[in-house]
């Protein structure tokens, strides 16, 4: 979902929605239900911090072996 679409669905500006997404601001309590509805999740899901479902794992770091191969090709 694009940020502008999400912002419109929850009744905020794209900037306000972006600030919430990046953790620079917190949503007001009255915006929590529209956020859950826009994301198609139960409201309780927004507070389940033990799940990593919405936080993808970081990409693997390149190994030194891969760097050696790149240096040899140059």
ABEGO torsion letter per residue (X at the ends): XBAAAAAAAAGBBAAAAAAAAAGABBBBAAAAAAAAAAAGBBAAAAABAABAAABBBBBBBBBAAAAAAAAAAX
